[in-house]
């Protein structure tokens, strides 16, 4: 029993250390930029040896990718967005309006985490082409999620007659974009809640019957 308990304690401490390193990397990448941040600085901020970062992530590029993945997911669990409870709960709703409400709420919570690091990620990819190559060949994960939501939405009562899943996916992809979120929340000073209400009202008017 003590071996099981010790193993659980070690695993918990390892997760906490990993998250501490990711938090330190996020803060430093945002403060100094990806290119100007050495892994030694990340280690110092996280309170670990730099060898721990190399052992855990291997390279700074892998550290950056995991930072982005955790920002999207909200935790370190290897669970895809479409397998997350919020997304599955949205798909399970009986009407288009109710699914759309949960979809906008879940997307807003992701954007709260991802939007602040978006420009840093883009600058890092411009400075280091191998970062962009890390995601090359993958379908845009954001569009994949919205397309899956759209395929469900068009089958629900309350969707506008004749709505096509491709069109609905494009509307979700465009209106729920991190760029638009940043423009309104960061640049124009909207609260995330105000953005959520606006996004839901706008999408409901576009996609749902009155």
C-alpha positions as CSV (number, residue, x, y, z in Angstrom):
1,X,0.0,0.0,0.0
2,X,2.8,2.4,0.9
3,X,4.4,1.8,-2.6
4,X,1.1,2.8,-4.3
5,X,0.9,5.9,-2.1
6,X,4.5,6.8,-2.7
7,X,4.0,6.3,-6.4
8,X,0.9,8.5,-6.4
9,X,2.8,11.2,-4.5
10,X,5.7,11.1,-6.9
11,X,3.3,11.4,-9.9
12,X,1.5,14.3,-8.3
13,X,4.8,16.1,-7.6
14,X,6.0,15.5,-11.1
15,X,2.7,17.0,-12.5
16,X,3.1,20.0,-10.2
17,X,6.8,20.5,-11.3
18,X,5.8,20.2,-15.0
19,X,3.1,22.8,-14.5
20,X,5.5,25.1,-12.7
21,X,7.9,24.9,-15.6
22,X,5.1,25.6,-18.1
23,X,3.9,28.6,-16.1
24,X,7.4,30.0,-15.9
25,X,7.9,29.5,-19.6
26,X,4.6,31.2,-20.4
27,X,5.5,34.2,-18.2
28,X,9.0,34.6,-19.6
29,X,8.0,34.1,-23.2
30,X,5.4,36.8,-22.8
31,X,7.8,39.2,-20.9
32,X,10.9,38.7,-23.1
33,X,9.8,36.9,-26.2
34,X,10.4,33.3,-27.1
35,X,13.8,33.9,-28.8
36,X,15.2,35.9,-26.0
37,X,14.3,33.5,-23.3
38,X,16.9,30.9,-22.4
39,X,15.9,27.6,-20.8
40,X,18.2,28.4,-17.9
41,X,16.0,31.5,-17.2
42,X,12.9,29.2,-17.3
43,X,14.5,26.8,-14.9
44,X,15.5,29.6,-12.5
45,X,11.9,31.0,-12.5
46,X,10.5,27.6,-11.9
47,X,13.0,26.7,-9.2
48,X,14.3,23.6,-10.9
49,X,17.6,22.5,-12.5
50,X,17.9,23.2,-16.2
51,X,18.5,19.5,-16.7
52,X,15.0,18.9,-15.4
53,X,13.6,20.9,-18.3
54,X,15.7,19.1,-20.8
55,X,14.7,15.8,-19.3
56,X,11.0,16.7,-19.3
57,X,10.6,18.5,-22.6
58,X,13.8,17.8,-24.6
59,X,13.9,21.1,-26.5
60,X,12.5,24.7,-26.1
61,X,10.3,24.0,-29.2
62,X,8.6,21.1,-27.5
63,X,8.2,23.2,-24.3
64,X,6.4,25.9,-26.4
65,X,4.1,23.3,-28.1
66,X,3.1,21.8,-24.8
67,X,2.5,25.3,-23.4
68,X,0.1,25.9,-26.3
69,X,-1.6,22.5,-25.9
70,X,-2.1,23.1,-22.1
71,X,-3.5,26.6,-22.8
72,X,-6.1,25.1,-25.1
73,X,-7.0,22.2,-22.9
74,X,-6.8,24.0,-19.5
75,X,-4.8,21.1,-18.0
76,X,-2.1,18.5,-18.7
77,X,-4.5,15.7,-19.4
78,X,-4.0,14.2,-22.9
79,X,-7.7,14.6,-23.8
80,X,-8.7,16.1,-27.2
81,X,-11.0,19.1,-27.2
82,X,-13.8,17.0,-28.8
83,X,-13.5,14.5,-26.0
84,X,-13.8,17.1,-23.2
85,X,-16.9,17.2,-21.1
86,X,-18.0,20.7,-22.1
87,X,-17.9,19.7,-25.8
88,X,-19.7,16.4,-25.3
89,X,-22.3,18.2,-23.2
90,X,-22.9,20.7,-25.9
91,X,-23.4,18.0,-28.5
92,X,-25.8,16.2,-26.2
93,X,-28.2,19.3,-26.1
94,X,-31.5,18.7,-27.9
95,X,-31.8,22.1,-29.6
96,X,-29.5,24.1,-31.7
97,X,-29.9,27.1,-29.4
98,X,-28.8,25.2,-26.3
99,X,-25.9,23.5,-28.1
100,X,-24.8,26.9,-29.4
101,X,-24.9,28.4,-26.0
102,X,-22.6,25.8,-24.5
103,X,-20.3,25.9,-27.5
104,X,-19.8,29.6,-27.2
105,X,-19.2,29.3,-23.5
106,X,-16.6,26.5,-23.9
107,X,-14.9,28.4,-26.7
108,X,-14.8,31.6,-24.6
109,X,-13.1,29.7,-21.8
110,X,-10.4,28.4,-24.2
111,X,-9.9,31.9,-25.7
112,X,-9.4,33.3,-22.2
113,X,-6.4,31.1,-21.9
114,X,-5.1,31.0,-25.5
115,X,-5.6,34.6,-26.7
116,X,-2.9,36.2,-24.5
117,X,-0.2,33.9,-25.9
118,X,-1.3,33.9,-29.5
119,X,0.9,36.7,-30.7
120,X,3.9,35.3,-28.9
121,X,3.3,32.0,-30.7
122,X,3.1,33.7,-34.0
123,X,6.3,35.7,-33.4
124,X,8.1,32.6,-32.3
125,X,7.1,30.8,-35.5
126,X,8.3,33.6,-37.6
127,X,11.7,33.6,-35.8
128,X,12.1,29.9,-35.9
129,X,10.6,28.1,-39.0
130,X,11.0,24.7,-37.2
131,X,8.3,25.8,-34.8
132,X,5.8,26.2,-37.6
133,X,6.9,22.8,-38.9
134,X,5.8,21.3,-35.6
135,X,2.2,21.9,-36.6
136,X,2.6,21.4,-40.3
137,X,0.6,18.7,-41.8
138,X,-2.1,18.9,-39.2
139,X,-5.6,20.1,-40.0
140,X,-6.4,23.4,-38.2
141,X,-7.5,22.0,-34.8
142,X,-9.8,25.0,-34.2
143,X,-11.6,24.5,-37.5
144,X,-11.9,20.7,-36.8
145,X,-13.7,21.4,-33.5
146,X,-16.1,24.0,-35.0
147,X,-16.8,21.7,-38.0
148,X,-17.7,18.9,-35.6
149,X,-20.0,21.2,-33.7
150,X,-21.6,22.4,-37.0
151,X,-22.4,18.9,-38.2
152,X,-24.3,18.4,-35.0
153,X,-26.0,21.8,-35.0
154,X,-27.6,21.4,-38.5
155,X,-29.4,18.3,-37.2
156,X,-31.0,20.0,-34.3
157,X,-34.5,21.7,-34.0
158,X,-34.2,25.4,-34.1
159,X,-31.5,25.6,-36.8
160,X,-32.4,27.8,-39.7
161,X,-33.8,25.9,-42.6
162,X,-31.3,25.0,-45.3
163,X,-28.3,25.6,-43.1
164,X,-25.3,23.7,-44.5
165,X,-22.7,22.2,-42.1
166,X,-19.9,23.8,-44.1
167,X,-21.4,27.2,-43.9
168,X,-22.1,26.9,-40.2
169,X,-18.6,25.7,-39.6
170,X,-17.2,28.8,-41.4
171,X,-19.4,31.1,-39.4
172,X,-18.3,29.6,-36.1
173,X,-14.7,29.6,-37.2
174,X,-14.8,33.2,-38.1
175,X,-16.9,34.8,-35.3
176,X,-15.2,32.7,-32.6
177,X,-11.7,33.5,-33.7
178,X,-9.0,34.5,-31.3
179,X,-8.2,37.5,-33.5
180,X,-11.7,38.9,-33.0
181,X,-11.7,38.0,-29.3
182,X,-8.4,39.9,-28.9
183,X,-9.6,42.9,-30.8
184,X,-12.7,43.3,-28.7
185,X,-11.5,42.2,-25.3
186,X,-7.9,43.4,-25.2
187,X,-8.0,46.3,-27.7
188,X,-11.6,47.6,-27.1
189,X,-11.8,46.7,-23.4
190,X,-14.8,44.4,-23.5
191,X,-15.1,41.9,-20.6
192,X,-14.9,38.3,-21.7
193,X,-18.5,37.9,-20.5
194,X,-19.6,40.8,-22.8
195,X,-17.8,39.1,-25.7
196,X,-19.6,35.9,-24.9
197,X,-23.0,37.5,-24.9
198,X,-22.3,39.3,-28.1
199,X,-20.9,36.2,-29.8
200,X,-24.0,34.2,-28.8
201,X,-26.4,36.8,-29.9
202,X,-24.7,37.3,-33.2
203,X,-24.4,33.5,-33.9
204,X,-28.0,32.9,-32.8
205,X,-29.2,35.6,-35.2
206,X,-27.2,34.0,-38.0
207,X,-27.9,30.4,-37.4
208,X,-31.1,29.9,-35.3
209,X,-34.7,30.6,-36.0
210,X,-36.2,33.4,-33.8
